[in-house]
Amino acid sequence: MSLRKRVMPILASVLALVLCIGASACAGSGSTSGETSDKPALEGKSLKVYCGAGMKDPFTDISAAFEEQTGCKVEVTYANAAQIQTQIKTTEEGDFFIAGSKEELQPVEGYVDSSTNLVKHVPVLVVPNDNPAQVSSIDDLAKCDRVLAGDPESTPIGKIANKVLTNAGLWDSMMADGKITTTTTAPQIATALANGEGQAGIVWKENAGDGVTVIETPQMQKAVKVIPAAQLTCCSDKDTAKAFNDFLQSDAAREIWTKYGYEVVEASE
């Protein structure tokens, strides 16, 4: 047999072995890269969150930022507190309830596993920019023909308006005279006032945008609430829930809240 014939099979075997090793190395490298850097940690996971309608703007940004960072899909239901409480009790489904105040967790306390304070909810007295009734205090609301307030049966801001005006001796008489109009969310109040549909109203500070002016009053300062993030007992994926809860307390989430006018709750508060 010639030397050429004896060497060729050996070369072919060596070449095949080299190609095999190279292919295995490439496959291993590609798999590792996809799992550790290209694929978000929570891709394919999902969370169901209930959130007060008045917080829709900041929480839309917060949930989007969490989705982008982790790959986890966040399905958010925005509604007033009473609607959310009913849905939690009826369906017994969901992972988190972002409530307008701690008090809004009480009707569903049996479904709350844990709760974390996020930001302050600051109520304010507002008037249209031209202040047609010349309101400068809570007592001045007595001379208004139409004051806008949240529904005290379904919203935290409505409960605050009811308490403040009751303490001032105004709620019952003004309701009887048809001078108080209630709505289901604070943003509706601010929008209506800006459009000239009332002479004063009580809203959250972050809702006081263009078209309305805040009237500083001591009664409102005493009525500050805290927004909690409550993890529900019906949450099944604890690891994903922890990741979301951690994100809610991150600098990224806090920056979004403050951008919309909320005050962050400090650890000592």
N, C-alpha and C positions, 0 to 999 in steps of 0.2 A: 504494500500500500504506500502511496506517495506521502511525503510530509504534508502537503497541502490538504490531502483528504483526512489525515489524522488530526490536524490542528483546527479545521473548520468546525467540527462538532463541539470542541471545547470552547471556542470563541462564542458560538451561538448560545451555549449554556450560560456562560458568564454574562453575556448581554441581556439574556432573559432575566437573570437574577437581579442585575442592576435596575432594570426597568420595573421589576416587581417591588423592590425596596423603595424606589423613588415614588411610585404610585401610592404605596402605603403611607409614606411620610406626608405626601400632599394631602391625602384624604384625612389623616389625623390632624394636620394643621388647620385645614378648612373647618372641621367640626369644632375644634376648640375655639377658633376665632368667632364662629357664629354664636356659640353658647355664652361666651364671656363678654363680648364687646358689642356685637351687632344686635342681639336680641334683648329688648327690655326685660327687666327682672320679673315683671308681673304680666307679661303679655298673655292674653287668653283668660285672665282673671277679670272679675267684675264686682262692682259694689252697687247697692241700691241705697240712695240717700234721700231723706226728706228734709226740706229746708223752707223756712219761713219766706213767704213771697217778697217781703220787704228787703231781703238780702240777696235777691236774684243776681244783681249786677256783679258784686264782688265774688259771690260763690260760683258763678259761671266761669269767671277767670281762674279761680282756685282749682276747680275740678278739671278744667282744661289743662292747667299746668301740671297737675298730678298725672293725668293721662299721658301727656307728652313725656314726662320723666320716667314713668314706670311701665307704660303700655297697658295699664289696667283701665277698663272701661267703667266710667262713673255715670250711672243713671240717676238723675236728680228729679224729684217731684217737688215743685214749688206750689205752696198753698198756704192758707192761714192756719193758725195753730189748731183750731177746732177740727178742721178738715183732716189735718195730718193725724191728730190723735185718734179720730174715728177710723182712719185707714189702717193705722197700726193695730188697733184693737180688732178690727174686722178681718184683716188678712193675716195678721201675725207674721208678716214678712218685712224685710228691710234690715239694713246694717247700721245706719246712723240717723239720728234726728238732730239737725242743727236748729235749735229753738231760739225764739226771740228773747227769752228770759228763762231763768231757772224754774220759775213758777210754772211755765208751760210743760215741764216734764212731770209735774205731780199727777195729772190725770192718767199718765201712762207709766208711772214709776215701777210697776210690776214688770215692765218690758225693758227697763234700763239696767244694763249690766255695769256700766261705768260712765263717768262724765268728766269732761275736761273744759275748764274755762278758756275762752278764746279772746273775745274783745268786749268792750263796754258798749252798751246801747244807751245813748244819751237822748232823752226826750227834750224837745224845745217848743216854745210857743212861737208861732210864725204868723206873719201878716203879709198881704200883698205889698209890693214895694212902695206903693203910694199910701199905704196904711189909711184907708178911707174912714175908718172909725176911730182913728187916733188912739189905738191901743198901746199902752205902755206897761200894763200889768195884768195879772189874772183877773183882778177885780173889774178892770175895764171891759171884760167880755160881757158884762151885764148890759152894756149899751149897744151890743152888736145885734143885728137882725139875723145873721146866719154864721154859726161857728161850726167848723167841720171837725169831727172826732172819729176815731176808730170805734168799731163795734166792741163794747166791753164784754160781750159774751164770747167773742171768738179771737180777739187780737190783744197782745200785750199793751200796745200803744193805746188801745181803747180802754183798757182797765186803768191805765195811768190817767187818762183824761177824766174818766169817771171819778177816780179818787181825788184828784186835784180840784176839780170843779165842785165835788161834794163837800170837800173841806172848806171851800170858799163860800159854801151856801148857795151855789148857782145851778148845779146839775138838775135837780128836780123841777125847779121853776122854769128854767130855760127849755127843758124837754117838754114840759106841759104847754109852753107857749109856742112850740115848734121852732125854736131858735137854734137847736142843735141837730145837725145832719150827720148820721154815722155812715162810715164806709168800711170795707173789709181790709184794706191795706193802707199803710201810711203814704206810699208814693202817690196814690190816688188823691189824697188830701192836698199834698203839695202842688200837684198838677192843677187841680181845680182852683186853688187859691191864685196861682199864677195866671189863670185864665179869667180871674175876676168873679169866680162863682162862690165867693164867701168873703168874710171880713177878717177871719182869724181861724187858726187851727192848731192842733197839737200833733207833731210828727217826730220822727227820729231825726237827729242832727244831720245824718248823712243824706236825708231826703230833702233837706232845705237847699235847693239849688237855685238856678236863675228864676227870677220872678217873685221870690219871697224874701222877707227879711226876718231874722231871728230877734225876738225880744227877750232879753236876759231877765229871768225871774228866779228867785230863790226856791220857789215851789218845784220847778223843773229840775234844779240841781239835786234836790233831795230824792228824786225819783229815778236816778240812774240804775239801769239793769245790767246784767252780764249775760252774754250769749254763750251757751254751752254747746259742746259737741258730745252728744250722748250715744255711746255704742249700745245697740239693742241686743237683748238676749237671743233674738232669732237670727243673729249673725252666725253663720256657720264657718266662714273662713277667717279664723282668728289671726293668722299671719298677715293676710292682706289687709285686714282691718287695722292691725297695729301699724303697718306701713302708712296707711292713710292718716291715722291719728297722729303719727309722728310728723307727717307732712303738714298737717294743720297747725302744728306748733313751730314750724320752721320759719326762718327769716323770709323765705320766698313768699309764704302764705301771709305773713304779717305785713309785708310790704304791699300786698294787694289790698288787704283790709284798710291800711292807713291811706292808701291812694283814694279810697272811696269815703274817707272822712271818719273812720272808726278809730277808737283809742284801744290800743293793745292792753290786755290785762297782764300785769307784771306778776312774777312768781310769788311775790310776798303778799299779793292782794287776795 
